[in-house]
Structure formats: C-alpha cells, structure tokens
Amino acid sequence: MEKRNLLLITIDCLRADHLSFIGRRGPNTPNLDALAKEGVSFTQAISVGPETSSSFIALHSSTYPLMFDGYLRLSNYRTTLAEVLKRHGYVTAAFHSNPFLSRSRGFSRGFDTFYDSITSVKSKPFILNFFTRFAKRLGLSKYPYPYVRASAMNKMVLTWLRKHPKNFFVWLHYMDVHHPYLPPKDFKPKSIDNDRIKLLNEKLKSIGKKGRIDEDELSSKDLEDVRTLYGCMVKYVDHVIGALLEDVQEVVDMGNTFIVITADHGIELCEHGGLLHSTKLYDELLKVPLIIWGPDLRKGVVEDQVSLLDLAPTILDLLRIPKPSAFLGKSLLPIIRGNYPHEEEAVVISEVGHKQEDPSRILIKERQIALRTPMWKFIYKEQGVHELYNLKHDPKEQKNLIFEEPEAYSRFRRLAHQHIALLKKSRVIVQRISRVKEVLELSRRT
C-alpha cells in the first residue's frame, strides 16, 4: 500500500511577524501566504527553545531539550521522528548545512540519506561555525557562502525525489535567513551597497560573539539597514520555497503528499536590548510560523496557542502512524478539525540552559524556563529575578509584573517547579542507565 509522503521544511531564524499572513504588512512572503491560504496556518506557534540546538531536539523527538542529558546532541535516550518513520517503511532523507544539526551531534539517526555539508570535513564540526568561512571572504561578489544556498539545497532535494518519489519523508532546512545577511543579486536592496552590507555583517559578527550590543556600536541607521537585509533574506527564502514547490509537483503525487513548514526560532531586533538570537525567552525568539498543507485537511487559521513539541506527533497522525510513548507532545489534528476544546489556560513551555557566549556547556545555574498561556508569560530563572508579562496588555513584554500579580506568580512558579521535577526525573533515568552500563562493562572486563 502506498504511504502518504511528508516534506518538512524548516527555516532558521524566521520570525513569525515577518510573514504577511501572520502580521507583516505588504506582500513579503507571497508563496508562503498562498500555501497558508490553501492549507492550515497557525498564528500562535511557539518554539520549545530560542536557538537551534534546543528547538530541534524538541521538534525531532517531542521531548523537552533540558531532559535526559540536555540538548548539545541528540542522544540515544530520545526517539526521533525519522526513526519511527523508517521503522514503518519510509525512505528518509535530510538536507541542511547547519553545524549544530550535524551527524556528529546525532541528528542523522533514522535518515537513509543525510546531507549536512560538513560530514566529509576532517576538522571538528563544532569548530566549523558560520564565520570560519566568512572570515576568508574578501568581497561580496565571489566567495564561498558560510552555508549552502537555498537554491542549491533545492537541487539536491529534487535530485533525491526523482529517485524516491514515493513513501518518503524529507526534512529540508534552509539557513539563508540566518546572519550573515547576504541577499542574492535580485534581492539586494537598492539603498544598501556591497561595502555597506559587508560592514553591517562584520558588526553582526562581533555582536553575535559577545551576545550583547555595546554602547554606540549600532546606530539607528545600522539597525534599520539590518532589518531591511533580514527582510530581503526572508523574501528570498519565500521565493525559493515557491520554486521548490512548483518543481516538486512534477516529481511526486501532491495528492498524496503533506507539506509542513516552520522555523526553529526567531531573532531579536533590539526589542530587549540585543540582536540576533540568544538565550532569552521572549516572543520575538519563540513565536514561529507553522503551515500544514495536504490532502483531507480543512483549510483555515488556528489562532490557539500551540507548541512545536506537538509537531512530531502531528506528523505521525497525518501519516496514520501511532505515536510512540516516548513522545510527550500531542497531535494537533483535533484542533485543526475543530474537535478540540479551546483551552484559555493551556500552558506551552520553552527552555534553555547555556550561556550565550558558551554554547558548549549546559549549566543548571543558567537554566531558564518560560511558561506561556494566551494571556501570560512567566520566565523562571535559576539566577536573577523571575519575569511575568500580561501578553494581552503588553504583547512586547516590556513591563515585568512579578511583584504586582502575586496570584499569577504563585501559580506559574508552582507549574515551573512541576516541570523541573520532570527534568530531574529524566536525569535520574540517565544516571541509572549509565550505572548499569558501567557494571556491564566491568563484568565484561573481568
């Protein structure tokens, strides 16, 4: 029996409010808008983490990033979506160029074909960050990009699909919206020349390393131009997605194929004193687009708050495959079909646990957990003052009400402690398994 196909497209650093169908004024994303109109779009989709590692752990395994042994790599303590689909007879493939999602970090598990652009390089993938190649560039016309361009990724995917047009699960991740912002010729703004683009990207490089903006480091004009360049990259990726979907129609049976499009996280554009993405848990980093298109889906817009923790279970439900017990999320199909009651106080959890300047270590003292309802956002911090925002009256999260709303604070603090208990329980499991392995290894040696 022919299976339903699934194409999962994720976009690095794509803020929800830069898509026209969610909030941006003007036709910046016509292809994504059209797909959203023909399928199901979510206006309140929330990522489980504010940066790549934590968010993709949750997206692929439907578990929280701080569970088990953390999110520095996709460990064997978690079951992945690709593994489940492969067990059910799917041909699986992944295409991306993000070093934090590399084979060495465990993200190739479950994929028959896995392209991460650095597997063949002998140097340590962690060292091959976005700026090692960026530093070698002398100009903006002829140089190797720090990631594989979206148009090149499309060619790889189409080549693969021509060989595997049925029973497939493909994950495609675009990096172009991630800095440095290097719009192709047809998408460059006329108001910003090549020298200016190079200067701005050098500033972004410096700010990204520090995780903060020093005084007088970025002028209002700089910020305006950075926002313009970011918008150009969003427009470019939208164009490339439109081209991909047009070509895919000639290769696969679209009447038997689902398309899911989302982002791992957004970016900050000085809303809270920073730039790019960091270890903060504000909505500009956590609110992402989510579109599901495919057969037998009722068109519409879902305004209920949902979590990307639920994406893997939803995909399995679309493909009529039972959810494994290891997945903590729930399918969103009942919400899509209107059979799920609206929960005004439903809580979505996001978390992170490392320093911005040192993403190689997860520390309990750096742990932050955000609990979000349609009305409230509570940010629990191991160090410093907790934060509480009324999202109805203060959607930009500027006024901390932690000392003005004692009842809400008490309730969310209790929920945060319940979640922390879940995290501790998972770590105990890891410790017990580690001890068993040590005993077995000792007995083997003796």
C-alpha positions as CSV (number, residue, x, y, z in Angstrom):
1,M,0.0,0.0,0.0
2,E,1.4,3.4,-1.0
3,K,2.1,5.6,2.0
4,R,1.4,9.3,2.5
5,N,4.5,11.4,1.8
6,L,5.8,14.1,4.0
7,L,8.0,17.1,3.2
8,L,9.1,19.0,6.3
9,I,10.7,22.4,5.5
10,T,12.3,24.3,8.4
11,I,13.8,27.8,8.1
12,D,16.5,29.0,10.5
13,C,15.8,32.3,12.4
14,L,12.4,33.1,10.8
15,R,10.3,35.4,13.0
16,A,6.6,34.8,12.7
17,D,5.8,38.5,12.3
18,H,7.8,38.7,9.1
19,L,5.3,36.6,7.2
20,S,2.4,38.5,5.6
21,F,-0.3,36.0,6.6
22,I,0.6,36.4,10.3
23,G,1.4,40.1,10.8
24,R,3.7,41.8,8.4
25,R,2.2,44.5,6.2
26,G,2.8,44.1,2.5
27,P,3.4,41.1,0.2
28,N,6.8,40.0,1.6
29,T,6.1,36.2,1.5
30,P,3.6,35.6,-1.3
31,N,4.4,31.9,-1.7
32,L,4.1,31.1,2.0
33,D,0.9,33.2,2.1
34,A,-0.6,31.2,-0.7
35,L,0.3,27.9,0.9
36,A,-1.1,29.0,4.2
37,K,-4.3,30.1,2.5
38,E,-4.7,26.6,0.8
39,G,-3.8,24.7,4.0
40,V,-3.8,25.3,7.8
41,S,-1.9,28.2,9.3
42,F,-1.1,28.7,13.0
43,T,-0.7,32.3,14.2
44,Q,0.4,31.4,17.7
45,A,3.0,28.6,17.2
46,I,5.7,28.6,19.9
47,S,9.2,27.0,19.7
48,V,10.4,25.0,22.6
49,G,13.8,26.8,22.5
50,P,15.3,30.1,21.4
51,E,18.1,28.7,19.4
52,T,18.8,25.8,17.0
53,S,20.0,23.0,19.4
54,S,17.2,23.3,21.9
55,S,14.4,23.8,19.5
56,F,15.3,21.0,17.1
57,I,15.8,18.5,19.9
58,A,12.1,19.1,20.8
59,L,11.0,19.2,17.1
60,H,12.5,15.8,16.2
61,S,11.9,13.9,19.5
62,S,8.9,15.6,21.1
63,T,10.8,15.8,24.4
64,Y,12.0,18.9,26.2
65,P,15.5,20.0,25.5
66,L,16.7,20.0,29.1
67,M,15.5,16.4,29.7
68,F,17.9,13.5,29.9
69,D,21.4,14.7,29.1
70,G,20.5,18.0,27.6
71,Y,20.4,19.3,24.0
72,L,24.1,19.6,23.0
73,R,23.5,16.5,20.9
74,L,20.5,14.3,20.0
75,S,21.3,11.4,22.4
76,N,20.0,7.8,22.3
77,Y,17.8,8.5,25.2
78,R,15.4,10.1,22.8
79,T,13.3,8.5,20.0
80,T,13.3,10.5,16.7
81,L,10.6,11.1,14.2
82,A,12.9,9.8,11.4
83,E,13.5,6.6,13.3
84,V,9.8,6.0,13.8
85,L,9.1,6.6,10.1
86,K,11.9,4.4,9.0
87,R,10.6,1.5,11.1
88,H,7.3,2.0,9.3
89,G,8.8,1.6,5.8
90,Y,9.5,5.2,4.8
91,V,12.6,6.2,2.8
92,T,14.1,9.1,4.8
93,A,16.4,12.0,3.8
94,A,17.6,15.2,5.4
95,F,19.3,18.2,3.7
96,H,20.8,21.1,5.6
97,S,24.1,23.0,6.3
98,N,23.8,23.9,10.0
99,P,26.8,22.5,12.0
100,F,24.7,22.3,15.2
101,L,22.5,19.7,13.4
102,S,25.4,17.7,12.1
103,R,25.9,13.9,12.0
104,S,28.4,14.2,14.9
105,R,25.6,15.6,17.1
106,G,23.3,12.7,16.4
107,F,20.8,14.2,14.0
108,S,21.5,11.7,11.3
109,R,19.7,9.0,13.3
110,G,16.8,7.5,11.3
111,F,17.8,9.0,7.9
112,D,18.8,6.8,5.0
113,T,20.3,9.9,3.3
114,F,21.8,12.7,5.4
115,Y,23.5,15.8,4.0
116,D,24.9,18.3,6.5
117,S,27.6,19.9,4.3
118,I,30.4,19.1,6.7
119,T,30.3,15.4,7.2
120,S,33.2,14.9,4.9
121,V,35.4,17.5,6.5
122,K,38.0,16.1,8.8
123,S,38.1,19.1,11.2
124,K,35.8,19.0,14.2
125,P,32.3,20.2,13.1
126,F,32.0,22.4,16.2
127,I,34.9,24.5,15.1
128,L,33.4,24.9,11.6
129,N,31.0,27.6,12.6
130,F,29.4,30.0,10.3
131,F,32.2,32.5,10.4
132,T,35.3,30.4,9.7
133,R,34.5,30.7,6.0
134,F,33.0,34.2,6.5
135,A,36.5,35.4,7.6
136,K,38.1,34.3,4.4
137,R,35.9,36.4,2.2
138,L,37.4,39.5,0.7
139,G,34.3,40.8,-1.0
140,L,30.6,40.2,-1.6
141,S,30.5,39.1,-5.2
142,K,32.7,36.0,-5.4
143,Y,33.2,33.9,-2.2
144,P,32.1,30.7,-0.6
145,Y,28.9,31.3,1.5
146,P,29.0,30.3,5.2
147,Y,26.1,27.9,4.4
148,V,24.7,26.2,1.4
149,R,22.3,28.5,-0.5
150,A,18.6,27.6,-0.5
151,S,18.6,27.3,-4.3
152,A,21.4,24.7,-4.1
153,M,19.5,22.8,-1.4
154,N,16.5,22.6,-3.7
155,K,18.6,21.0,-6.5
156,M,19.7,18.3,-4.0
157,V,16.2,17.6,-2.8
158,L,14.8,17.4,-6.3
159,T,17.5,15.0,-7.4
160,W,16.8,12.8,-4.5
161,L,13.0,12.9,-5.0
162,R,13.3,11.9,-8.6
163,K,14.9,8.6,-7.3
164,H,12.4,8.3,-4.4
165,P,9.1,9.8,-5.5
166,K,7.0,7.6,-3.1
167,N,6.9,6.6,0.5
168,F,9.3,9.4,1.5
169,F,10.0,11.6,4.5
170,V,12.2,14.6,3.6
171,W,13.5,17.2,6.0
172,L,14.9,20.3,4.4
173,H,16.4,23.1,6.4
174,Y,17.2,26.5,4.9
175,M,20.0,28.6,6.5
176,D,19.7,31.8,4.4
177,V,17.7,33.9,6.9
178,H,20.5,33.3,9.5
179,H,23.2,36.0,9.6
180,P,25.4,37.0,7.8
181,Y,22.7,38.6,5.6
182,L,23.9,38.2,2.1
183,P,21.0,38.7,-0.3
184,P,21.4,37.4,-3.9
185,K,21.6,40.0,-6.6
186,D,17.9,40.0,-7.5
187,F,17.0,40.5,-3.8
188,K,19.6,43.2,-2.8
189,P,18.0,46.5,-1.6
190,K,19.0,49.4,-3.9
191,S,19.6,51.6,-0.8
192,I,22.4,49.4,0.6
193,D,25.6,48.8,-1.4
194,N,28.0,45.9,-1.1
195,D,30.5,47.7,1.1
196,R,27.7,48.7,3.5
197,I,26.4,45.1,3.6
198,K,29.9,43.8,4.4
199,L,30.3,46.4,7.2
200,L,27.0,45.5,8.7
201,N,27.8,41.8,8.7
202,E,31.1,42.5,10.4
203,K,29.2,44.3,13.1
204,L,26.7,41.4,13.4
205,K,29.6,39.0,13.7
206,S,31.1,41.0,16.6
207,I,27.7,41.3,18.4
208,G,26.9,37.7,17.9
209,K,30.1,36.6,19.6
210,K,29.5,38.8,22.6
211,G,25.8,38.2,22.8
212,R,25.2,41.9,23.5
213,I,25.4,45.4,21.9
214,D,27.9,47.8,23.3
215,E,27.1,51.5,23.6
216,D,27.3,53.3,20.2
217,E,28.1,50.0,18.5
218,L,25.0,50.0,16.4
219,S,23.3,53.2,15.2
220,S,19.6,53.6,14.4
221,K,20.5,53.6,10.7
222,D,22.5,50.4,11.2
223,L,19.5,48.8,12.8
224,E,17.2,50.0,10.1
225,D,19.5,48.5,7.4
226,V,19.9,45.2,9.3
227,R,16.1,44.9,9.4
228,T,16.0,45.6,5.7
229,L,18.6,43.0,4.9
230,Y,16.8,40.5,7.2
231,G,13.6,41.2,5.3
232,C,15.4,40.6,2.0
233,M,16.6,37.2,3.1
234,V,13.0,36.3,4.2
235,K,11.8,37.3,0.8
236,Y,14.5,35.3,-0.9
237,V,13.7,32.1,1.0
238,D,10.0,32.6,0.2
239,H,10.9,32.8,-3.4
240,V,13.0,29.6,-3.3
241,I,10.2,27.7,-1.5
242,G,7.8,28.8,-4.2
243,A,10.2,27.5,-6.9
244,L,10.7,24.2,-5.0
245,L,7.0,23.5,-4.6
246,E,6.5,24.2,-8.3
247,D,9.2,21.7,-9.3
248,V,8.1,19.1,-6.7
249,Q,4.6,18.9,-8.4
250,E,6.3,17.5,-11.5
251,V,8.1,14.8,-9.5
252,V,5.7,13.5,-6.8
253,D,2.0,12.9,-6.3
254,M,0.9,16.1,-4.5
255,G,-2.5,14.5,-3.8
256,N,-0.7,12.1,-1.5
257,T,1.8,14.4,0.0
258,F,1.8,16.6,3.1
259,I,3.9,19.8,3.4
260,V,4.8,21.2,6.8
261,I,6.7,24.5,7.1
262,T,8.0,26.0,10.3
263,A,11.1,27.7,11.8
264,D,13.3,26.6,14.7
265,H,13.2,30.1,16.3
266,G,13.1,33.8,15.5
267,I,15.6,36.6,16.2
268,E,15.7,39.7,18.3
269,L,15.9,43.0,16.6
270,C,16.7,45.1,19.7
271,E,13.3,44.5,21.3
272,H,15.1,43.6,24.6
273,G,18.5,45.2,24.1
274,G,20.0,42.6,21.9
275,L,20.4,41.5,18.3
276,L,20.1,38.1,16.5
277,H,19.2,35.1,18.6
278,S,20.4,34.4,22.2
279,T,19.3,32.6,25.3
280,K,16.4,34.9,26.0
281,L,12.8,33.6,26.1
282,Y,10.8,36.5,24.6
283,D,8.3,36.1,21.9
284,E,10.4,37.6,19.1
285,L,12.6,34.5,19.6
286,L,9.9,31.9,20.3
287,K,7.0,32.8,18.0
288,V,7.4,31.0,14.7
289,P,5.3,30.3,11.6
290,L,3.6,27.0,11.1
291,I,1.8,25.8,8.0
292,I,0.4,22.4,7.3
293,W,-0.8,21.6,3.7
294,G,-2.1,18.4,2.3
295,P,-4.9,16.0,1.4
296,D,-8.0,15.8,3.6
297,L,-7.1,18.9,5.6
298,R,-9.8,21.5,6.2
299,K,-8.4,24.9,5.2
300,G,-8.3,27.5,7.9
301,V,-6.4,29.5,10.5
302,V,-5.7,28.2,14.0
303,E,-5.4,31.1,16.5
304,D,-5.0,28.8,19.5
305,Q,-1.5,28.7,21.1
306,V,0.4,25.5,20.1
307,S,3.8,24.2,20.8
308,L,6.4,22.7,18.3
309,L,6.7,19.9,20.9
310,D,3.4,18.7,19.2
311,L,4.8,18.8,15.7
312,A,6.3,15.2,15.5
313,P,3.1,13.6,16.9
314,T,1.0,15.7,14.4
315,I,3.1,14.4,11.5
316,L,2.7,10.8,12.7
317,D,-1.1,11.4,12.9
318,L,-1.1,12.8,9.4
319,L,0.6,9.7,8.2
320,R,-1.7,7.4,10.2
321,I,1.1,6.1,12.4
322,P,0.7,5.6,16.2
323,K,2.6,7.9,18.4
324,P,5.4,6.2,20.4
325,S,5.2,6.5,24.2
326,A,8.5,8.4,24.3
327,F,6.8,11.4,22.6
328,L,5.5,13.9,25.1
329,G,3.5,16.1,22.7
330,K,0.0,15.6,21.3
331,S,-1.3,15.7,17.8
332,L,-2.7,19.0,16.6
333,L,-5.2,17.3,14.2
334,P,-8.1,17.6,16.6
335,I,-7.5,21.3,16.9
336,I,-7.3,21.6,13.1
337,R,-10.6,19.7,12.7
338,G,-12.3,21.8,15.3
339,N,-12.8,18.8,17.6
340,Y,-10.6,20.0,20.4
341,P,-12.0,22.4,23.0
342,H,-10.2,25.8,23.3
343,E,-8.1,25.9,26.5
344,E,-7.7,29.5,27.7
345,E,-5.1,28.5,30.3
346,A,-3.2,25.9,28.2
347,V,0.5,26.2,29.0
348,V,3.3,26.0,26.5
349,I,6.8,25.5,27.8
350,S,10.1,26.7,26.3
351,E,13.5,26.4,27.9
352,V,17.2,27.0,27.6
353,G,20.2,26.3,29.8
354,H,23.6,27.7,28.5
355,K,25.4,30.9,28.4
356,Q,25.2,32.9,25.1
357,E,28.9,33.1,24.8
358,D,29.5,29.5,25.6
359,P,27.0,27.2,23.8
360,S,29.2,24.1,24.6
361,R,28.0,23.6,28.2
362,I,24.6,23.3,29.8
363,L,24.6,24.6,33.4
364,I,21.8,24.3,35.9
365,K,22.5,27.9,37.1
366,E,21.9,29.2,33.6
367,R,18.5,27.4,33.3
368,Q,15.5,29.5,32.2
369,I,12.0,28.1,31.6
370,A,9.2,30.1,30.0
371,L,5.6,29.1,30.7
372,R,3.2,30.8,28.3
373,T,-0.6,31.0,28.1
374,P,-2.6,33.1,25.7
375,M,-2.7,35.8,28.4
376,W,0.5,35.3,30.5
377,K,4.2,34.7,30.0
378,F,6.2,33.6,33.1
379,I,10.0,33.3,32.8
380,Y,11.6,31.2,35.6
381,K,15.3,31.9,36.2
382,E,17.7,30.0,38.3
383,Q,19.6,33.2,38.7
384,G,18.1,36.7,38.8
385,V,14.6,38.0,39.1
386,H,11.7,36.0,37.5
387,E,9.6,37.7,34.9
388,L,5.9,37.9,34.4
389,Y,4.1,39.6,31.5
390,N,0.5,40.2,30.6
391,L,0.5,39.4,26.9
392,K,-2.9,40.8,26.3
393,H,-1.9,44.3,27.5
394,D,1.8,44.1,27.0
395,P,2.5,41.8,23.9
396,K,6.1,43.2,23.6
397,E,6.9,42.0,27.1
398,Q,8.2,45.3,28.5
399,K,6.6,45.6,31.9
400,N,7.6,42.9,34.5
401,L,4.6,42.3,36.8
402,I,6.3,39.8,39.1
403,F,5.7,42.0,42.1
404,E,2.3,43.2,41.1
405,E,0.5,39.9,40.3
406,P,1.2,37.6,43.3
407,E,-1.6,35.1,42.5
408,A,-0.4,34.6,38.9
409,Y,3.2,34.5,40.1
410,S,2.4,31.8,42.7
411,R,0.5,29.7,40.2
412,F,3.2,29.8,37.5
413,R,6.0,29.2,40.0
414,R,4.3,26.1,41.1
415,L,3.9,24.9,37.5
416,A,7.6,25.7,36.8
417,H,8.6,23.5,39.8
418,Q,6.4,20.7,38.5
419,H,8.3,20.9,35.2
420,I,11.6,21.0,36.9
421,A,10.6,17.8,38.7
422,L,10.0,16.2,35.3
423,L,13.5,17.3,34.2
424,K,15.1,15.8,37.3
425,K,13.2,12.5,36.8
426,S,14.6,12.2,33.3
427,R,18.2,12.8,34.5
428,V,17.8,10.1,37.2
429,I,16.9,7.7,34.3
430,V,20.1,8.7,32.6
431,Q,22.2,8.1,35.7
432,R,20.7,4.7,36.3
433,I,21.3,3.6,32.7
434,S,24.9,4.9,33.0
435,R,25.4,2.9,36.2
436,V,24.1,-0.3,34.5
437,K,26.4,0.2,31.6
438,E,29.4,0.7,33.9
439,V,28.5,-2.6,35.7
440,L,28.1,-4.5,32.5
441,E,31.4,-3.1,31.2
442,L,33.2,-4.0,34.4
443,S,31.8,-7.6,34.3
444,R,32.8,-7.9,30.7
445,R,36.4,-7.0,31.5
446,T,36.6,-9.3,34.5
